Amino acid sequence: MKVVSSEHETLAFRIAAILLKLNLGDALSRQALADEFKVSERTIYRDLNRLGGIVDKLEDGRYQIAPAYRGKLTSKDLESFARLTGVDQLFPNASQRFLVALLDTLTHSSYLIKGHHYEEPKPHDSQFIQLDEAIQRQRICLLSYAGKPRTLMPYRLVNSKGIWYLAATENQQLKAFTFSRISQLSISNDSFSPSAEIQAEIESNEDIWYSSDKTEVLLTVAPQMAYYFLRRKLLPQQETIKQLENGGLIISSHISHANQILPLIRYWIPHVRIISPAELQLSLENEVNQYFSAT
């Protein structure tokens, strides 16, 4: 598994480096790139093919960035591309189309990746493309979700922890709809005006639990596990409130739903305990007791 991740990382940053050179206006040959990156010319050929409509091949065999993108890509665009090129398994087979969309600085990307695990199988091409177009053109979607008809205003296709979701509003409320459960999709001719506040909420949320009404959860972390919670944030909107004399921690997390945090805390039992809300700790204890009583 580590080998696959390493290969994706090497590929992503090699292509991003090539794109950076092209963005500066350079015309590049396959052989020169192969020598620089110590790979075969065939590998560079595949890399350049992945760039699709972003790169033009010149008459002398060298490659140059397409005029529409020349000098327009920012460092943020390149960082996004480096991150996303390495996880192209997440996209439908028509990936060239999506890579172009990701780098088009004249439009907002329809896609948002949170996490680096993969869902099998890939999303169905036609439905994915339909939703992409609906988002870009700001068209209302009519579809069936879990057997119920829905009328949605689509904002983004979000991949969270390897699962694709459609972030959309229904009756002015932002929700996440699992892509694989969407069926009977049709795009209306009616358009809508996206809300900047909703766009910001989708961007800022660490996962797909959307709600303007969040609950603060306070927790204690045992000293032997404190390092892992200080090294990086393991809970939604995690903040360190206090480092205890014994080496433990008091941390806070803000959640939209109990299921957003309870599975994570179960993983860290018995080293993490909920201080408040008390009913959340009680719910967790009841789950554990039911588990042991059933064995």
Backbone bond lengths (Angstrom), bond angles and torsions (degrees), N, CA, C in turn:
res aa  C-N    CA-C-N  psi(-1)  N-CA   C-N-CA  omega(-1)  CA-C   N-CA-C  phi
1 M - - - 1.455 - - 1.516 111.05 -
2 K 1.319 118.35 -39.84 1.447 122.52 179.40 1.519 110.92 -64.87
3 V 1.345 115.26 -33.17 1.457 119.20 -179.90 1.524 110.26 -64.31
4 V 1.352 116.20 -43.98 1.464 120.42 179.43 1.516 110.05 -61.26
5 S 1.346 117.50 -45.65 1.448 121.64 179.55 1.512 110.86 -60.09
6 S 1.359 116.37 -42.45 1.455 120.69 -179.79 1.514 110.58 -64.60
7 E 1.327 117.55 -40.09 1.455 121.33 179.12 1.524 110.80 -63.25
8 H 1.346 116.37 -42.69 1.450 119.95 178.65 1.517 110.85 -62.98
9 E 1.332 116.77 -41.42 1.458 120.99 -178.82 1.521 110.20 -64.61
10 T 1.346 117.52 -44.95 1.464 121.27 179.04 1.522 110.54 -61.40
11 L 1.313 117.14 -45.45 1.459 122.09 178.95 1.519 111.09 -60.63
12 A 1.328 116.26 -46.88 1.459 120.45 -176.65 1.513 111.47 -60.05
13 F 1.319 116.40 -47.38 1.459 118.45 -175.48 1.526 112.12 -77.06
14 R 1.331 118.56 -26.29 1.458 119.98 175.16 1.526 109.77 -67.17
15 I 1.340 116.72 -46.07 1.458 119.86 -179.87 1.522 110.69 -66.77
16 A 1.329 116.71 -39.27 1.461 119.35 178.10 1.524 110.73 -62.84
17 A 1.340 116.94 -38.05 1.469 120.70 178.42 1.527 110.58 -66.10
18 I 1.327 116.80 -40.45 1.466 120.84 177.12 1.527 109.57 -62.66
19 L 1.332 115.34 -43.84 1.461 119.65 -179.47 1.522 111.21 -63.21
20 L 1.326 116.88 -37.46 1.465 120.91 177.87 1.527 110.57 -61.30
21 K 1.324 116.65 -43.69 1.472 121.04 178.10 1.528 110.27 -62.15
22 L 1.318 116.12 -44.76 1.459 120.41 -179.69 1.526 110.91 -64.21
23 N 1.328 116.17 -38.29 1.461 121.02 -178.49 1.525 111.90 -64.01
24 L 1.338 115.92 -25.09 1.464 120.76 178.28 1.523 112.06 -80.13
25 G 1.338 116.14 -4.10 1.457 120.38 177.53 1.508 114.80 100.30
26 D 1.343 117.16 2.83 1.463 120.45 -178.77 1.535 110.93 -71.40
27 A 1.343 115.34 146.83 1.462 121.91 169.23 1.518 106.38 -103.16
28 L 1.323 117.65 123.50 1.457 122.04 -168.95 1.523 111.51 -115.42
29 S 1.326 115.52 144.05 1.463 120.54 174.79 1.518 108.83 -101.25
30 R 1.315 115.55 151.82 1.463 120.41 179.78 1.526 110.89 -62.56
31 Q 1.326 117.33 -41.98 1.459 120.47 -176.13 1.533 111.14 -65.50
32 A 1.337 117.10 -41.08 1.468 120.19 179.41 1.528 110.46 -63.78
33 L 1.326 116.93 -40.81 1.459 120.75 178.56 1.522 110.89 -67.28
34 A 1.327 116.67 -39.94 1.466 120.68 178.50 1.527 110.47 -61.45
35 D 1.328 116.41 -41.69 1.469 120.43 178.86 1.526 110.90 -65.81
36 E 1.327 116.41 -41.16 1.469 119.96 -177.37 1.525 111.99 -66.64
37 F 1.334 116.50 -42.11 1.460 119.87 -175.54 1.535 112.69 -95.58
38 K 1.336 115.91 1.18 1.468 121.09 176.89 1.523 111.75 57.08
39 V 1.333 114.47 46.59 1.469 121.27 174.57 1.521 107.12 -130.39
40 S 1.325 116.40 174.08 1.462 119.80 179.98 1.520 110.44 -76.40
41 E 1.344 115.05 159.03 1.462 119.65 177.03 1.527 110.13 -63.88
42 R 1.333 116.22 -32.08 1.464 120.63 177.64 1.524 111.14 -62.53
43 T 1.333 116.99 -38.17 1.465 120.98 177.83 1.524 110.33 -63.44
44 I 1.343 116.31 -44.41 1.463 120.32 178.50 1.529 110.18 -63.19
45 Y 1.331 116.33 -38.14 1.471 120.78 177.83 1.533 110.31 -58.71
46 R 1.347 115.97 -43.81 1.466 119.97 178.45 1.526 110.73 -65.84
47 D 1.342 115.97 -39.96 1.467 119.88 178.64 1.525 110.95 -58.97
48 L 1.328 116.20 -47.48 1.464 120.76 -177.93 1.525 111.26 -67.00
49 N 1.329 116.51 -33.58 1.465 119.79 176.65 1.529 110.94 -64.86
50 R 1.327 116.15 -33.59 1.465 120.07 179.25 1.528 111.07 -64.33
51 L 1.334 116.18 -26.36 1.462 120.03 -179.64 1.529 112.27 -77.20
52 G 1.348 116.00 -13.97 1.458 121.10 171.75 1.511 114.38 48.64
53 G 1.335 116.04 -125.08 1.451 122.06 -176.46 1.510 114.86 -70.37
54 I 1.325 117.74 -2.37 1.463 121.08 179.60 1.521 110.67 -77.84
55 V 1.347 116.65 -26.74 1.463 122.29 -174.15 1.527 110.48 -121.26
56 D 1.344 115.84 138.90 1.466 122.02 175.49 1.529 109.68 -106.93
57 K 1.335 116.73 141.91 1.457 121.31 174.31 1.521 109.25 -93.37
58 L 1.338 116.46 126.51 1.457 121.77 -178.77 1.525 110.98 -82.81
59 E 1.333 116.34 167.43 1.459 120.71 -177.79 1.525 112.22 -63.85
60 D 1.344 118.00 -29.34 1.467 120.88 -179.10 1.525 112.94 -84.60
61 G 1.367 116.92 5.55 1.455 120.77 177.21 1.511 114.33 93.31
62 R 1.327 117.47 -8.67 1.455 120.07 177.22 1.531 110.12 -82.43
63 Y 1.342 115.04 169.67 1.463 120.76 -176.40 1.528 109.60 -120.76
64 Q 1.347 114.88 145.18 1.456 120.97 179.05 1.519 108.15 -141.54
65 I 1.324 115.59 150.28 1.465 118.68 -179.59 1.523 109.57 -67.11
66 A 1.336 116.41 144.01 1.461 121.01 -178.82 1.522 110.55 -62.24
67 P 1.325 117.81 144.56 1.470 121.28 -177.24 1.523 113.97 -52.89
68 A 1.323 116.91 -34.87 1.465 119.79 -177.16 1.517 112.52 -63.64
69 Y 1.362 117.39 -22.27 1.463 121.22 -176.78 1.526 112.86 -110.79
70 R 1.340 116.80 -7.31 1.457 121.08 -171.27 1.532 111.37 -60.68
71 G 1.325 116.28 118.06 1.457 121.91 177.01 1.513 114.99 74.14
72 K 1.343 117.75 4.07 1.464 120.38 -175.44 1.521 113.71 -99.63
73 L 1.337 117.94 -13.47 1.460 120.41 -176.03 1.519 109.91 -80.86
74 T 1.324 115.82 128.89 1.458 121.06 179.21 1.526 110.03 -90.86
75 S 1.326 116.20 171.15 1.459 119.89 177.56 1.521 110.75 -61.69
76 K 1.332 117.05 -32.64 1.471 120.53 178.24 1.517 110.45 -66.15
77 D 1.337 117.11 -40.40 1.465 120.72 177.43 1.524 110.51 -60.20
78 L 1.335 115.87 -43.54 1.461 120.62 -177.51 1.528 111.02 -67.68
79 E 1.340 116.51 -38.50 1.466 120.02 178.00 1.527 110.19 -64.26
80 S 1.331 116.30 -42.54 1.465 120.37 178.68 1.515 110.37 -62.43
81 F 1.322 116.14 -41.77 1.452 119.99 -179.46 1.517 111.17 -65.21
82 A 1.339 116.76 -42.09 1.457 120.29 179.19 1.519 110.53 -61.14
83 R 1.323 115.63 -38.82 1.463 119.67 -178.44 1.521 111.31 -71.75
84 L 1.326 116.37 -39.88 1.457 120.36 -171.84 1.515 114.00 -87.13
85 T 1.332 117.46 -28.57 1.467 119.29 178.87 1.515 110.73 -60.83
86 G 1.327 116.76 -35.65 1.456 120.81 -178.14 1.508 113.68 -74.45
87 V 1.336 117.06 -9.04 1.469 119.28 179.08 1.522 110.15 -121.60
88 D 1.355 116.62 36.96 1.459 119.51 -177.70 1.517 112.31 -67.32
89 Q 1.340 117.73 -10.24 1.469 119.79 174.42 1.523 111.11 -61.39
90 L 1.329 115.90 -21.80 1.451 119.89 -177.68 1.525 112.02 -73.28
91 F 1.339 116.76 -19.72 1.449 120.74 -172.16 1.523 111.40 -96.79
92 P 1.335 116.79 161.35 1.468 120.30 175.58 1.520 110.76 -62.69
93 N 1.315 115.46 172.04 1.459 119.68 -176.82 1.519 112.60 -63.64
94 A 1.324 117.55 -27.29 1.464 120.83 178.31 1.519 109.86 -78.92
95 S 1.351 116.59 53.07 1.459 120.74 -169.73 1.517 113.21 -68.68
96 Q 1.347 117.96 -24.89 1.457 119.82 -179.29 1.520 110.32 -59.88
97 R 1.303 115.79 -42.34 1.470 120.62 178.25 1.519 111.30 -58.23
98 F 1.340 116.31 -41.17 1.453 119.90 -175.95 1.525 111.77 -74.97
99 L 1.341 117.23 -34.61 1.462 119.85 177.41 1.520 110.35 -64.83
100 V 1.338 116.68 -38.20 1.460 119.65 177.16 1.529 109.91 -64.25
101 A 1.331 116.45 -43.27 1.463 120.17 -179.44 1.525 111.00 -62.67
102 L 1.336 115.91 -38.09 1.456 120.03 -178.78 1.518 112.33 -64.23
103 L 1.324 117.17 -30.62 1.453 121.01 -176.60 1.526 113.29 -100.45
104 D 1.301 117.86 2.30 1.447 120.25 -179.24 1.524 109.40 -79.17
105 T 1.308 116.87 103.43 1.460 121.07 -175.36 1.525 112.66 -74.71
106 L 1.332 117.11 -6.15 1.448 119.10 -179.79 1.524 111.78 -88.81
107 T 1.336 117.77 -9.73 1.458 121.24 178.20 1.515 108.62 -133.26
108 H 1.317 115.74 161.30 1.464 120.86 176.71 1.521 108.63 -84.36
109 S 1.308 116.88 137.72 1.452 120.78 178.53 1.523 110.87 -66.19
110 S 1.329 115.62 143.59 1.464 120.37 177.94 1.521 111.45 -84.41
111 Y 1.335 116.95 -10.73 1.458 120.24 -168.49 1.515 111.55 -113.30
112 L 1.312 115.58 146.28 1.452 122.30 178.74 1.516 107.41 -141.74
113 I 1.355 117.19 124.77 1.452 122.24 -177.27 1.509 109.90 -107.70
114 K 1.320 117.56 125.89 1.464 122.79 176.67 1.514 107.51 -127.74
115 G 1.331 117.05 101.10 1.457 120.32 -177.48 1.509 110.50 101.78
116 H 1.358 116.86 167.90 1.458 120.19 -170.43 1.526 113.17 -133.41
117 H 1.330 116.88 34.17 1.456 119.52 175.45 1.521 107.84 -103.34
118 Y 1.313 116.57 163.01 1.451 119.42 -171.96 1.518 111.93 -115.14
119 E 1.341 114.67 138.38 1.453 121.68 175.23 1.519 108.36 -95.95
120 E 1.302 116.87 137.11 1.453 121.01 175.45 1.527 108.65 -115.16
121 P 1.340 118.24 138.43 1.453 125.44 -4.86 1.508 111.58 -82.09
122 K 1.349 116.44 -177.05 1.453 119.74 174.44 1.526 109.03 -65.11
123 P 1.358 116.45 155.61 1.471 118.05 176.98 1.518 111.29 -62.77
124 H 1.323 115.45 149.79 1.467 121.16 -178.66 1.530 109.58 -66.08
125 D 1.315 116.29 128.25 1.450 122.20 -172.37 1.531 113.75 -53.32
126 S 1.340 117.61 -54.03 1.457 121.11 -171.15 1.523 111.62 -63.20
127 Q 1.303 117.60 -43.07 1.453 120.60 -179.06 1.524 111.00 -69.59
128 F 1.340 116.26 -37.24 1.451 121.02 177.30 1.528 109.84 -62.21
129 I 1.321 116.64 -44.21 1.462 121.97 -179.81 1.533 110.26 -65.51
130 Q 1.330 116.55 -40.44 1.462 119.90 178.26 1.525 111.52 -59.06
131 L 1.330 116.16 -45.55 1.454 119.56 -179.54 1.524 111.36 -67.59
132 D 1.329 116.02 -38.48 1.463 120.31 176.45 1.527 109.90 -57.34
133 E 1.320 116.69 -47.45 1.459 120.89 -178.55 1.529 111.26 -66.13
134 A 1.330 115.99 -37.62 1.465 119.96 178.85 1.526 110.66 -63.83
135 I 1.337 116.05 -39.68 1.461 120.27 178.44 1.522 110.80 -66.83
136 Q 1.337 115.77 -47.10 1.459 119.82 -178.75 1.531 112.01 -63.20
137 R 1.332 116.37 -37.66 1.470 120.58 -175.86 1.523 111.82 -94.68
138 Q 1.345 116.77 -0.80 1.467 122.55 176.82 1.532 111.15 58.60
139 R 1.343 113.81 50.59 1.462 120.59 -178.80 1.533 110.69 -105.95
140 I 1.310 115.68 143.13 1.467 121.93 177.74 1.529 109.64 -71.10
141 C 1.333 116.10 140.50 1.468 122.23 -178.94 1.513 110.98 -108.23
142 L 1.320 115.33 138.25 1.455 122.52 172.25 1.516 107.17 -112.81
143 L 1.321 117.47 127.38 1.455 119.71 -175.79 1.523 110.66 -157.49
144 S 1.321 113.47 171.02 1.467 120.45 173.62 1.518 107.76 -108.88
145 Y 1.330 116.04 131.58 1.466 120.59 -179.91 1.524 108.58 -131.20
146 A 1.328 115.40 119.71 1.468 121.03 -177.40 1.534 110.14 53.64
147 G 1.349 115.63 37.33 1.455 120.61 175.83 1.509 115.37 83.45
148 K 1.351 118.15 3.43 1.457 121.05 -178.42 1.528 110.29 -118.19
149 P 1.339 117.79 138.58 1.469 119.83 177.85 1.526 110.83 -69.98
150 R 1.335 115.82 139.74 1.467 121.12 -178.75 1.529 109.72 -134.71
151 T 1.315 115.20 147.24 1.459 122.55 171.13 1.519 107.11 -119.19
152 L 1.344 116.11 113.58 1.467 120.49 -170.25 1.519 111.64 -124.91
153 M 1.317 114.88 151.75 1.453 122.62 170.93 1.530 106.91 -107.07
154 P 1.330 118.63 105.67 1.463 121.64 -170.92 1.530 112.80 -81.56
155 Y 1.347 116.09 138.55 1.466 121.59 -179.66 1.527 113.26 -115.20
156 R 1.337 117.33 -50.43 1.458 119.92 -176.90 1.521 110.21 -149.47
157 L 1.339 115.45 153.55 1.454 121.96 166.58 1.526 105.40 -98.20
158 V 1.306 116.74 117.46 1.459 121.95 -172.36 1.525 109.52 -115.32
159 N 1.317 116.18 129.88 1.462 120.04 172.83 1.517 108.06 -104.77
160 S 1.322 116.66 111.41 1.458 122.74 -179.75 1.513 108.99 -117.33
161 K 1.344 115.15 116.40 1.469 121.79 179.14 1.525 111.32 56.49
162 G 1.327 115.93 36.13 1.454 120.54 174.36 1.509 115.83 89.42
163 I 1.334 118.46 -1.85 1.459 122.02 -179.16 1.523 108.55 -112.54
164 W 1.341 116.08 133.73 1.455 120.47 179.10 1.527 110.82 -85.19
165 Y 1.337 114.60 136.97 1.461 122.36 176.88 1.527 109.05 -131.60
166 L 1.308 116.05 152.96 1.456 122.05 168.78 1.519 107.61 -101.34
167 A 1.324 116.66 117.50 1.461 121.27 173.82 1.519 107.13 -87.32
168 A 1.338 116.22 116.65 1.458 121.14 -174.61 1.516 109.44 -149.05
169 T 1.317 115.29 160.20 1.459 119.09 175.18 1.521 109.55 -101.03
170 E 1.320 114.47 142.55 1.466 122.38 174.26 1.513 106.74 -131.41
171 N 1.323 116.33 120.33 1.464 120.89 -174.69 1.532 111.06 53.97
172 Q 1.322 115.35 42.36 1.461 124.66 176.38 1.538 113.47 69.40
173 Q 1.321 117.15 11.10 1.463 121.16 178.29 1.521 109.79 -110.53
174 L 1.344 116.75 129.21 1.461 121.64 -179.77 1.522 110.39 -75.64
175 K 1.354 115.82 130.09 1.456 121.78 179.86 1.526 109.68 -139.60
176 A 1.313 115.54 165.08 1.468 121.68 174.72 1.523 108.52 -115.08
177 F 1.335 116.40 128.67 1.456 122.34 -178.70 1.528 108.60 -116.10
178 T 1.325 116.42 123.41 1.461 120.79 -179.99 1.524 109.44 -62.19
179 F 1.331 116.10 124.26 1.467 120.98 -173.91 1.531 112.13 -57.94
180 S 1.312 117.65 -41.18 1.465 121.29 -174.87 1.530 112.66 -67.57
181 R 1.339 117.17 -14.11 1.468 120.35 -179.29 1.527 111.99 -98.82
182 I 1.323 116.24 1.45 1.467 120.66 178.67 1.530 109.52 -85.88
183 S 1.314 116.74 134.93 1.465 121.06 177.01 1.529 108.78 -145.69
184 Q 1.348 115.35 171.81 1.457 122.21 178.07 1.525 112.02 50.06
185 L 1.325 115.52 43.84 1.465 121.23 -176.93 1.526 111.11 -76.65
186 S 1.320 116.18 132.56 1.462 121.29 171.39 1.529 108.01 -140.59
187 I 1.323 115.59 148.02 1.454 121.25 -177.04 1.527 108.83 -104.09
188 S 1.316 115.78 124.13 1.463 120.70 -179.89 1.528 110.72 -76.77
189 N 1.312 116.38 158.68 1.462 121.30 172.87 1.523 111.40 -79.65
190 D 1.336 115.88 -10.46 1.462 120.19 179.56 1.525 110.01 -79.00
191 S 1.316 116.42 137.51 1.456 121.09 -179.88 1.529 110.69 -107.98
192 F 1.341 115.63 170.09 1.459 121.13 177.28 1.525 108.37 -140.04
193 S 1.313 115.70 163.01 1.468 121.09 178.45 1.524 108.53 -102.70
194 P 1.343 118.25 112.32 1.464 120.92 -178.85 1.526 111.80 -61.64
195 S 1.312 115.20 145.48 1.462 121.82 177.93 1.526 109.84 -90.97
196 A 1.325 116.68 129.22 1.466 121.03 177.76 1.524 110.59 -63.40
197 E 1.325 117.43 -34.07 1.468 121.10 179.68 1.528 110.88 -65.69
198 I 1.327 116.45 -40.81 1.465 120.10 179.38 1.526 110.20 -68.68
199 Q 1.344 117.09 -41.28 1.463 120.26 175.84 1.526 110.61 -56.91
200 A 1.341 116.42 -43.12 1.466 121.11 -179.35 1.526 111.28 -66.03
201 E 1.334 116.15 -37.69 1.467 119.49 179.51 1.527 111.48 -65.38
202 I 1.333 116.54 -40.57 1.468 120.49 178.35 1.519 110.28 -63.86
203 E 1.334 116.60 -42.37 1.461 121.24 -179.34 1.524 111.86 -65.36
204 S 1.330 116.70 -42.16 1.467 120.69 -171.71 1.521 113.56 -81.28
205 N 1.339 117.50 -24.78 1.462 119.58 -179.29 1.521 110.90 -68.17
206 E 1.316 116.85 137.64 1.459 121.74 -178.83 1.520 112.17 -77.82
207 D 1.323 117.20 -15.76 1.465 120.47 179.18 1.521 108.09 -145.66
208 I 1.326 117.55 -151.59 1.459 119.65 -173.87 1.539 112.27 -111.49
209 W 1.323 117.09 18.68 1.460 120.87 175.72 1.529 107.39 -89.60
210 Y 1.328 116.04 100.84 1.458 119.95 -175.26 1.523 110.48 -101.87
211 S 1.322 115.34 128.91 1.456 120.89 175.59 1.511 108.77 -170.34
212 S 1.333 115.86 138.57 1.466 119.57 176.00 1.522 110.80 -82.14
213 D 1.326 116.27 -14.21 1.462 121.66 -179.36 1.526 108.82 -104.76
214 K 1.314 116.83 96.06 1.468 121.74 -176.86 1.528 111.12 -105.21
215 T 1.322 115.00 149.73 1.458 122.22 179.42 1.517 109.82 -107.50
216 E 1.321 116.82 133.77 1.466 120.45 176.31 1.521 109.50 -85.02
217 V 1.316 115.63 131.68 1.464 121.97 177.34 1.523 107.45 -116.54
218 L 1.353 116.36 127.37 1.456 121.52 176.01 1.525 108.99 -103.38
219 L 1.324 116.96 137.33 1.465 121.20 -175.83 1.518 110.38 -139.01
220 T 1.320 115.19 155.05 1.465 121.38 170.61 1.526 108.27 -106.38
221 V 1.333 115.38 144.21 1.458 121.91 177.98 1.523 107.64 -121.53
222 A 1.331 117.37 129.36 1.460 122.39 -179.16 1.531 110.61 -63.24
223 P 1.331 117.91 149.48 1.473 121.55 -177.12 1.524 113.80 -53.49
224 Q 1.345 117.34 -40.55 1.461 119.80 -175.93 1.522 113.28 -69.28
225 M 1.329 117.67 -13.49 1.461 121.56 179.52 1.525 112.92 -111.58
226 A 1.325 116.92 -3.55 1.466 120.77 -175.67 1.530 112.12 -57.71
227 Y 1.333 116.06 -37.74 1.473 120.94 -177.81 1.529 111.60 -54.06
228 Y 1.340 116.55 -42.17 1.457 120.54 -175.28 1.525 111.32 -68.17
229 F 1.339 117.12 -33.15 1.461 121.06 -179.83 1.528 111.74 -81.63
230 L 1.329 116.72 -22.44 1.461 120.18 175.21 1.520 110.94 -82.73
231 R 1.338 116.24 -30.78 1.464 121.15 -177.73 1.520 111.40 -65.35
232 R 1.332 116.79 -42.81 1.457 121.01 176.59 1.523 109.18 -157.40
233 K 1.323 115.76 163.64 1.450 120.79 -177.91 1.527 109.79 -78.75
234 L 1.333 115.25 120.93 1.459 121.07 -177.46 1.524 112.66 -104.11
235 L 1.329 116.61 -12.63 1.460 121.67 -179.88 1.526 109.51 -119.80
236 P 1.335 117.83 157.83 1.464 120.53 -178.98 1.531 112.36 -57.99
237 Q 1.318 116.24 128.18 1.465 122.94 178.91 1.525 111.33 46.95
238 Q 1.308 114.85 47.18 1.471 121.36 -177.01 1.523 111.49 -70.69
239 E 1.336 115.91 136.60 1.457 122.76 174.16 1.525 109.23 -137.10
240 T 1.311 116.71 140.89 1.476 120.81 176.74 1.520 108.76 -85.11
241 I 1.322 116.28 119.86 1.463 121.85 -179.63 1.528 111.05 -87.20
242 K 1.339 114.71 -42.33 1.468 118.46 -175.52 1.516 110.46 -159.06
243 Q 1.333 115.97 139.77 1.465 121.39 170.75 1.525 107.95 -98.74
244 L 1.323 116.68 121.13 1.463 122.52 -174.31 1.524 111.52 -80.75
245 E 1.323 115.85 159.63 1.466 120.92 -177.77 1.520 112.40 -62.38
246 N 1.331 116.47 -29.87 1.459 119.74 -179.54 1.529 113.21 -82.49
247 G 1.348 116.23 1.61 1.460 120.33 -179.84 1.513 114.07 97.88
248 G 1.321 115.94 -7.62 1.454 119.88 178.29 1.516 111.49 -78.39
249 L 1.343 115.82 -179.76 1.455 121.11 -177.42 1.522 111.12 -133.39
250 I 1.312 114.79 153.40 1.461 121.74 161.91 1.514 105.82 -114.64
251 I 1.320 115.63 122.19 1.464 120.30 -177.12 1.521 109.47 -125.90
252 S 1.317 115.03 161.71 1.462 120.44 176.94 1.524 109.28 -122.54
253 S 1.320 114.53 155.83 1.456 121.72 176.51 1.523 107.00 -144.50
254 H 1.329 116.69 144.66 1.461 120.66 177.58 1.524 108.87 -114.84
255 I 1.326 115.86 125.33 1.461 120.84 -173.25 1.523 111.32 -128.92
256 S 1.325 114.44 159.00 1.461 120.98 176.03 1.525 112.00 -99.30
257 H 1.352 115.77 -22.52 1.468 120.90 -176.99 1.526 108.29 -152.84
258 A 1.325 116.56 147.27 1.463 120.92 -178.48 1.520 112.49 -57.19
259 N 1.328 116.88 -36.60 1.469 120.03 -178.74 1.526 112.97 -68.79
260 Q 1.309 116.39 -8.74 1.456 120.47 177.02 1.520 111.55 -74.17
261 I 1.350 116.34 -25.43 1.466 119.63 -175.15 1.520 114.00 -121.26
262 L 1.330 118.09 -29.54 1.469 119.56 -175.57 1.533 113.54 -58.94
263 P 1.341 119.89 -43.22 1.467 118.51 177.93 1.532 112.72 -60.72
264 L 1.331 116.44 -33.16 1.462 119.99 179.47 1.523 110.87 -70.31
265 I 1.324 116.43 -40.97 1.466 120.01 179.88 1.520 110.73 -67.38
266 R 1.341 116.91 -37.42 1.470 119.41 177.75 1.520 111.05 -56.02
267 Y 1.320 116.06 -37.42 1.464 120.62 -179.74 1.525 111.28 -62.08
268 W 1.344 116.81 -32.94 1.465 120.83 -174.13 1.532 113.60 -98.32
269 I 1.346 117.31 2.25 1.471 119.77 174.97 1.535 109.34 -58.67
270 P 1.319 119.80 134.37 1.474 129.73 6.87 1.531 113.34 -99.85
271 H 1.315 117.85 19.27 1.462 120.60 -171.63 1.521 114.01 -86.56
272 V 1.328 117.25 -12.99 1.461 121.63 179.33 1.524 108.64 -125.14
273 R 1.331 115.35 135.79 1.464 120.13 -179.09 1.524 109.26 -136.59
274 I 1.336 115.78 141.54 1.463 121.84 -179.91 1.525 109.75 -82.41
275 I 1.325 115.89 127.71 1.470 121.05 174.91 1.522 109.90 -87.35
276 S 1.322 115.35 -47.79 1.461 120.79 177.78 1.528 108.65 -152.90
277 P 1.337 116.67 151.39 1.471 129.14 -1.84 1.533 111.24 -67.87
278 A 1.321 115.83 143.75 1.457 120.81 -177.51 1.524 111.76 -61.13
279 E 1.332 117.26 -34.26 1.462 119.99 -177.78 1.524 111.68 -67.49
280 L 1.317 116.78 -25.67 1.459 119.47 178.11 1.524 110.59 -72.23
281 Q 1.338 116.53 -40.68 1.464 120.23 175.45 1.518 110.26 -64.74
282 L 1.342 117.23 -39.71 1.464 121.49 179.10 1.521 110.33 -63.49
283 S 1.322 117.48 -41.24 1.459 121.73 177.96 1.521 110.66 -60.97
284 L 1.333 115.85 -42.00 1.462 120.42 178.91 1.525 110.67 -64.37
285 E 1.328 117.31 -44.04 1.470 121.36 179.74 1.523 110.89 -62.85
286 N 1.324 117.08 -39.27 1.468 120.67 178.91 1.524 110.88 -64.18
287 E 1.330 116.98 -39.85 1.459 120.82 178.11 1.529 111.18 -62.25
288 V 1.337 115.53 -44.53 1.463 120.27 -179.88 1.523 110.68 -64.74
289 N 1.335 116.44 -42.70 1.462 119.99 179.37 1.521 111.74 -63.38
290 Q 1.343 116.26 -39.70 1.463 119.80 178.85 1.520 110.58 -65.25
291 Y 1.328 115.81 -36.26 1.461 119.75 179.53 1.524 110.36 -63.42
292 F 1.328 117.11 -46.32 1.466 119.43 -177.11 1.532 111.83 -74.31
293 S 1.325 117.53 -30.06 1.463 118.96 178.94 1.528 111.87 -71.94
294 A 1.345 115.48 -21.61 1.461 119.86 -178.57 1.518 111.85 -87.69
295 T 1.333 118.36 -10.14 1.469 120.98 -178.32 1.519 110.93 -92.05
